[in-house]
Amino acid sequence: MKKETILLLALLVGVGGYRNWQRQKEKQKSIPEPEPLQSIYEILKAIEKEAEDSSSAIKKVQEVFKIEMNDANKTWELYQMNKETTPEAFNEILKQNGLMA
């Protein structure tokens, strides 16, 4: 093979590899980063900010978590009593009260 042919093949392989690398990089950019999961405590805090009163908050809790009304009421009461706790500690409180597995 001639020297020019070998250089031309090397150039084509290099360009092809570079284009492939660019495509892979674009694919990674297009994949959205997963949002961090919110804790139950953070969701309840957001509901509290939006809700006009306790009954509308309890209804929202029932809708968001898809639970029975009495469980939503109990969850809201526990949240109201434990506002100053951490999300992890609140999860433990829910487990102790049978509202979370």
C-alpha positions in Angstrom: 0.0 0.0 0.0 1.1 3.5 -0.6 1.9 5.8 2.2 -1.0 8.2 1.1 -3.5 5.4 1.2 -2.5 4.4 4.7 -2.7 8.0 5.9 -6.1 8.4 4.3 -7.4 5.3 6.0 -6.0 6.5 9.3 -7.7 9.8 8.8 -11.1 8.2 8.0 -10.9 5.9 11.0 -10.0 8.9 13.2 -12.8 11.1 11.9 -15.3 8.2 12.3 -14.2 7.6 15.9 -14.5 11.3 16.7 -18.0 11.5 15.3 -19.0 8.4 17.2 -17.6 10.0 20.4 -19.6 13.2 19.7 -22.9 11.2 19.2 -22.3 9.3 22.5 -21.7 12.6 24.3 -24.9 14.1 22.9 -26.9 11.1 24.0 -25.6 11.5 27.5 -26.7 15.2 27.5 -30.2 14.3 26.2 -30.8 11.8 29.0 -32.2 13.9 31.9 -30.7 13.5 35.3 -33.1 11.8 37.6 -34.6 14.1 40.2 -33.7 13.2 43.8 -36.5 11.5 45.6 -38.4 13.7 48.0 -39.1 12.4 51.5 -42.6 12.2 52.8 -41.7 14.9 55.3 -40.7 17.3 52.4 -43.9 16.5 50.5 -46.0 17.2 53.6 -44.1 20.5 54.1 -45.0 21.5 50.5 -48.6 20.6 51.0 -48.7 22.7 54.2 -47.5 25.7 52.2 -50.2 25.3 49.6 -53.1 24.3 51.7 -55.6 26.9 52.9 -56.7 24.9 56.0 -56.2 21.5 57.6 -59.1 19.7 55.8 -57.8 20.7 52.4 -54.3 19.6 53.4 -55.6 16.2 54.5 -57.5 15.8 51.2 -54.3 16.7 49.4 -52.3 14.1 51.4 -54.9 11.5 50.5 -54.6 12.3 46.8 -50.8 12.5 46.7 -50.1 9.3 48.7 -53.2 7.5 47.5 -54.2 6.4 51.0 -57.4 6.1 53.0 -58.9 9.3 54.6 -58.2 8.1 58.1 -54.6 7.3 57.3 -54.2 10.7 55.6 -55.7 12.3 58.7 -53.3 10.4 61.0 -50.3 11.2 58.8 -51.2 14.9 58.8 -51.6 14.9 62.6 -48.2 13.2 63.1 -46.7 15.8 60.8 -48.2 18.7 62.7 -46.9 17.2 66.0 -43.4 16.6 64.6 -42.7 19.6 62.4 -39.3 20.1 64.0 -37.9 16.7 63.3 -35.8 15.5 60.4 -37.2 13.6 57.4 -35.5 10.4 58.5 -36.9 10.7 62.1 -40.3 11.4 60.6 -40.1 8.2 58.6 -39.4 6.3 61.8 -42.4 7.9 63.4 -44.6 6.8 60.5 -43.2 3.2 60.8 -43.9 3.2 64.6 -47.5 4.2 63.9 -48.0 1.6 61.2 -48.3 4.1 58.3 -45.1 3.1 56.6 -43.7 -0.3 55.9 
